[in-house]
Amino acid sequence: MMMSNSTRDGLSFGEFLLALGRYWYIWLVTALIVTAGAFAWGKRTTVPTYSAASTVMIYHPNNDPNQRNADVLAMASYRKIVKSNTIVQPVQQQLTKINGYHGDQTALTAGISTTVAQNTLNLKLSAQGTSAKLAAQTANLLAKSVQQQLPTLVPNSGTVQIIEQATTKQATLINGNRVQKLTLGGLLFGLYLGILATFIYTAWRR
């Protein structure tokens, strides 16, 4: 079945292109309004989320290779323990004393992640915050809590040493593109609505 080069109302494609040029203000204003609305909505609903990380080393200070292998294997368990109530609750208590912090322990725990480089004893602790400074403070409080609480939770864990503290400069914005994506989506949708409005207006005038 061959496609017609005109619309159901008899408006040809060429005539429609001319109408887009003639009534340019319809689709342009529509696109600008929708784009501005999408941008404003994105700004209003997007809470900046930063991530920062500190690193602790968990080890037994001896040269026994068997002990070191055991410490490496234990890192998987330590990663799970980091999100335990015993570790996270002291962090939450300290954060509530910081001006600008409004989160709860559930959200705090959800924003915590851990990584361990292969065959190392370094546990990287990542935490989130609504500002770079708050993210760094949270990561450092988490490292301190691990240092203080892990020997109690796992008596044979060995020495816990903080080898790298999080800094504000090192924190990264992890949802920085949301507003731009919403704005671009608003622009595309606004253009679609504007072209549709131009078509309807042109067909109505005929």
C-alpha positions, 0 to 999 in steps of 0.5 A: 500500500502506497503512502499518500503525500498529504494528510487526511484533511488534504494538507500536503507535506509541502504545505505543512512545511510552509505552515511551520515556517509561517506559524513558527511562533506556535511551535517555538513558544510551545517548545519553550514553555514545555522546556522551561517547565521541565527545567523548573520541575527538574530543579525543584525535584532533584536533590543533589547527591554526592559520593565520597570514600574513605579506606581502612586496612584490616589486617594482622601485623605479622609476616605469616602468609597463612594469616594474610590469606585468611585476612584477604578471605575475611574481607567479604564478611567485613563488607557485609558487616559495614551495613550492620546496625552496630556500625551504622548507628553511631554514624547516624548519631553523629550526623544528626549533630551536623547542621544540614543533615536531615536523613534517617538511618535507613537512607544512610545505610542505602547510600553506603557501598563497599569495594575491595581491590583483589587480594588486598586488605583495603576496604573502601567505604563509600557514602552519600550526602546532599553536599560534597562536605556532608558526603566526605563527613559521612564516609569518614565517620563510617571509617571511624565507626568500623575502626572502633566497632569491628574488633568488638563484632569480630574479635579476631579481625586484627588491626583496623587502620584508616589509611585514607580519609575522604575529602570534600574535593574528592567527592563526586556528584552522582546525579548531576545529569538529571536536570539536563536530561529532563530539560532535553526531554521537555524540549523534544516533547515541546517540539512535538506538541508545537508541531502538532499544534501547528498542524491542527491550527493550519488544518482548522484555518483551511 
